[in-house]
Amino acid sequence: CPIDLFQSSAPDDVAALLFEASSFLSRFAVDTPLWKLLLAAAVPGAEKPSAEAVRAVVEADPGAATRPFATPAGWEPVKGALVRLRPGLGEKNGLRAGELATVTEVHDDEHIMLNSENLLWFKAADLAHGFDGWLPLHAAAALALDKEALSLLLEAHSAAAATADADGKLPLALARRGRGRRRRPAPSAPCRVGRGRPGGALAPARGAHGRGGDGQRWRP
């Protein structure tokens, strides 16, 4: 039993190793109130969390805003999954890097449909979990949460504004796309395998509210 390792007879180095591993995993925990709140907000048709809800979870766990999302082991783009294009894939079938979408149909790994404007197939290899590697500020920006909610996350972890994701995108770029383009539900007409065609606010800052590389201030 792992608990026995912490008894007085257990070697100090083993106990220290397990403690360090536990601390490391906690920094990437996804089963936390803040990530649960953001995942719930990503469900199509869901209401965006209020600033009060964001404040409550951040105050309850001040370090939550610093923890990146780690995709659970064994994750797959099943029906209903939140996805975005995998790092390195800038655009496919009208979906651009950093834009969130939801899987609506899965026939096999080569034929996956999203709630995008076009009835075009994606492959499982094209997709990653929508929040993979993001900090909460990235996710909140992509979801176009209101200004006060974004400000709370920025205040909790100001360095996130200057942290790029795996595609080199800052929260500012994700916020622009989140506000400017929401993924619309795909038409409900059935599709068959083989019939589809192949396939402001968050500028990097000096300090908490400085100017970013494009000269814009953080103005949520």
C-alpha positions as a printed NumPy array, in Angstrom:
array([[  0.   ,   0.   ,   0.   ],
       [  1.465,   3.404,  -0.958],
       [  0.5  ,   4.833,   2.421],
       [  2.95 ,   2.448,   4.096],
       [  5.798,   4.224,   2.358],
       [  5.203,   7.196,   4.593],
       [  5.524,   5.239,   7.826],
       [  8.595,   5.828,   9.928],
       [ 10.252,   2.723,   8.494],
       [ 10.031,   3.96 ,   4.921],
       [ 13.209,   5.416,   3.401],
       [ 13.168,   9.19 ,   3.399],
       [ 14.176,   9.343,  -0.264],
       [ 11.196,   7.232,  -1.356],
       [  8.788,   9.399,   0.596],
       [ 10.364,  12.523,  -0.875],
       [ 10.09 ,  11.111,  -4.415],
       [  6.402,  10.318,  -4.031],
       [  5.753,  13.747,  -2.569],
       [  7.486,  15.423,  -5.498],
       [  5.52 ,  13.313,  -7.981],
       [  2.282,  14.222,  -6.237],
       [  3.182,  17.916,  -6.364],
       [  4.082,  17.671, -10.058],
       [  0.79 ,  16.012, -10.976],
       [ -1.198,  18.565,  -8.973],
       [  0.195,  21.339, -11.165],
       [ -1.465,  19.73 , -14.172],
       [ -4.678,  18.613, -12.481],
       [ -7.745,  18.865, -14.688],
       [-10.213,  17.616, -12.103],
       [-10.352,  20.997, -10.392],
       [-13.241,  23.459,  -9.978],
       [-11.762,  26.007, -12.413],
       [-11.204,  23.515, -15.231],
       [-14.596,  21.918, -14.564],
       [-16.161,  25.367, -14.897],
       [-14.405,  26.025, -18.211],
       [-15.194,  22.571, -19.612],
       [-18.865,  23.045, -18.764],
       [-18.831,  26.407, -20.546],
       [-17.492,  24.736, -23.7  ],
       [-20.554,  22.501, -24.097],
       [-22.589,  23.742, -27.102],
       [-25.457,  25.91 , -25.909],
       [-24.122,  26.217, -22.365],
       [-24.16 ,  29.552, -20.576],
       [-20.851,  31.232, -19.938],
       [-19.813,  31.295, -16.284],
       [-20.276,  34.606, -14.542],
       [-17.421,  36.649, -13.17 ],
       [-18.703,  35.793,  -9.698],
       [-18.364,  32.069, -10.427],
       [-14.827,  32.546, -11.738],
       [-13.89 ,  34.648,  -8.706],
       [-15.228,  31.992,  -6.34 ],
       [-13.154,  29.151,  -7.798],
       [-10.001,  31.276,  -8.077],
       [-10.302,  32.489,  -4.502],
       [-10.855,  28.908,  -3.324],
       [ -7.742,  27.736,  -5.161],
       [ -5.389,  30.685,  -5.891],
       [ -2.97 ,  28.487,  -7.841],
       [ -5.638,  27.224, -10.251],
       [ -4.914,  29.922, -12.845],
       [ -1.296,  28.748, -13.147],
       [ -2.05 ,  25.1  , -13.964],
       [ -2.094,  24.06 , -17.628],
       [ -4.632,  21.551, -18.854],
       [ -3.254,  18.056, -19.446],
       [ -5.301,  15.814, -21.7  ],
       [ -6.327,  12.658, -19.8  ],
       [ -4.535,   9.465, -20.803],
       [ -6.413,   7.539, -23.462],
       [ -8.433,  10.544, -24.637],
       [ -9.978,  10.18 , -28.099],
       [-12.117,  12.542, -30.215],
       [-15.39 ,  10.743, -29.547],
       [-18.832,  12.201, -30.169],
       [-19.345,  15.24 , -27.957],
       [-15.609,  15.797, -27.383],
       [-14.222,  19.325, -27.315],
       [-11.446,  19.6  , -29.91 ],
       [ -9.179,  21.929, -31.823],
       [ -6.652,  21.297, -34.564],
       [ -3.487,  19.556, -33.43 ],
       [ -0.409,  21.754, -32.982],
       [  1.262,  22.483, -36.296],
       [ -1.933,  22.249, -38.362],
       [ -2.877,  25.839, -39.163],
       [ -6.173,  25.267, -40.981],
       [ -8.342,  22.455, -42.261],
       [-11.858,  22.419, -43.68 ],
       [-12.501,  25.962, -42.466],
       [-11.354,  25.309, -38.901],
       [ -8.314,  27.373, -37.952],
       [ -5.677,  26.808, -35.303],
       [ -6.947,  27.836, -31.876],
       [-10.652,  27.596, -32.745],
       [-12.741,  25.252, -30.642],
       [-15.233,  22.783, -32.053],
       [-17.263,  19.787, -30.899],
       [-17.33 ,  16.325, -32.448],
       [-20.806,  15.543, -33.793],
       [-20.22 ,  12.237, -35.624],
       [-17.57 ,   9.538, -35.574],
       [-17.558,   6.749, -38.161],
       [-13.912,   5.767, -37.79 ],
       [-10.532,   7.433, -37.258],
       [-10.602,   8.738, -40.835],
       [-14.141,  10.137, -40.774],
       [-14.95 ,  12.535, -37.929],
       [-17.475,  15.351, -38.287],
       [-17.385,  18.588, -36.275],
       [-19.964,  21.288, -35.642],
       [-18.398,  23.387, -38.374],
       [-19.933,  25.263, -41.285],
       [-18.869,  22.641, -43.824],
       [-19.8  ,  18.973, -43.973],
       [-16.2  ,  17.86 , -44.349],
       [-14.367,  15.011, -42.695],
       [-11.534,  15.271, -40.203],
       [ -9.166,  12.53 , -39.11 ],
       [ -8.462,  11.669, -35.496],
       [ -4.83 ,  12.576, -36.166],
       [ -5.937,  16.111, -37.092],
       [ -7.405,  16.787, -33.664],
       [ -6.337,  17.421, -30.089],
       [ -8.337,  18.063, -26.939],
       [ -9.631,  21.602, -27.165],
       [ -7.834,  22.747, -23.995],
       [ -4.68 ,  20.635, -24.301],
       [ -1.674,  22.488, -22.898],
       [ -3.624,  25.709, -22.355],
       [ -3.667,  27.769, -19.216],
       [ -7.101,  28.772, -17.908],
       [ -6.655,  32.246, -19.448],
       [ -6.226,  30.702, -22.92 ],
       [ -9.382,  28.639, -22.49 ],
       [-11.413,  31.547, -21.123],
       [-10.266,  33.749, -24.001],
       [-11.161,  31.132, -26.621],
       [-14.589,  30.769, -24.991],
       [-15.044,  34.554, -25.104],
       [-15.847,  34.917, -21.419],
       [-16.788,  38.413, -20.328],
       [-14.213,  41.089, -19.553],
       [-14.487,  40.833, -15.802],
       [-13.947,  37.067, -15.827],
       [-10.887,  37.455, -18.058],
       [ -9.533,  40.196, -15.809],
       [ -9.848,  37.946, -12.765],
       [ -7.812,  35.205, -14.439],
       [ -5.249,  37.724, -15.643],
       [ -4.88 ,  39.143, -12.142],
       [ -4.467,  35.639, -10.733],
       [ -1.693,  34.813, -13.221],
       [ -0.512,  37.85 , -15.198],
       [  2.285,  35.896, -16.912],
       [ -0.363,  33.896, -18.808],
       [ -0.977,  36.889, -21.106],
       [  2.533,  36.473, -22.528],
       [  2.451,  32.657, -22.609],
       [  2.065,  31.173, -26.081],
       [  0.442,  27.819, -26.708],
       [  1.916,  25.029, -28.842],
       [  0.956,  26.953, -31.991],
       [  2.575,  30.146, -30.737],
       [ -0.779,  31.805, -30.027],
       [ -1.234,  34.167, -27.11 ],
       [ -4.549,  34.482, -25.277],
       [ -5.104,  37.773, -27.148],
       [ -5.26 ,  35.951, -30.491],
       [ -7.605,  33.327, -29.069],
       [ -9.871,  36.032, -27.646],
       [-10.159,  37.721, -31.047],
       [-11.172,  34.459, -32.667],
       [-13.5  ,  33.545, -29.829],
       [-15.381,  36.826, -30.182],
       [-15.284,  36.978, -33.946],
       [-16.26 ,  33.457, -34.904],
       [-18.332,  30.919, -33.025],
       [-18.662,  27.426, -34.468],
       [-22.19 ,  26.916, -35.735],
       [-24.01 ,  23.58 , -35.434],
       [-23.624,  21.453, -38.524],
       [-26.746,  20.699, -40.61 ],
       [-28.692,  17.766, -39.265],
       [-28.919,  15.936, -42.597],
       [-27.384,  12.474, -42.334],
       [-24.003,  11.901, -43.92 ],
       [-22.339,   8.684, -44.98 ],
       [-18.789,   7.511, -45.023],
       [-17.351,   8.233, -48.45 ],
       [-19.899,  10.923, -49.31 ],
       [-18.077,  13.808, -47.634],
       [-15.411,  15.747, -49.444],
       [-11.824,  15.025, -48.289],
       [-10.411,  16.826, -46.245],
       [ -8.182,  43.177, -27.05 ],
       [ -7.662,  42.056, -24.141],
       [ -4.791,  39.745, -23.607],
       [ -1.715,  41.327, -25.131],
       [  1.63 ,  40.241, -23.65 ],
       [  2.255,  42.649, -20.849],
       [  5.037,  44.451, -19.116],
       [  3.898,  43.81 , -15.59 ],
       [  0.219,  43.004, -15.228],
       [ -1.175,  45.614, -17.6  ],
       [  1.605,  46.748, -19.903],
       [  1.783,  47.021, -23.66 ],
       [  2.086,  43.938, -25.785],
       [  4.155,  43.301, -28.866],
       [  1.509,  44.875, -31.089],
       [  1.374,  48.014, -28.945],
       [ -2.055,  47.236, -27.518],
       [ -2.845,  47.395, -23.839],
       [ -4.692,  44.726, -21.938],
       [ -8.214,  46.055, -22.062],
       [-10.701,  43.276, -21.282]])
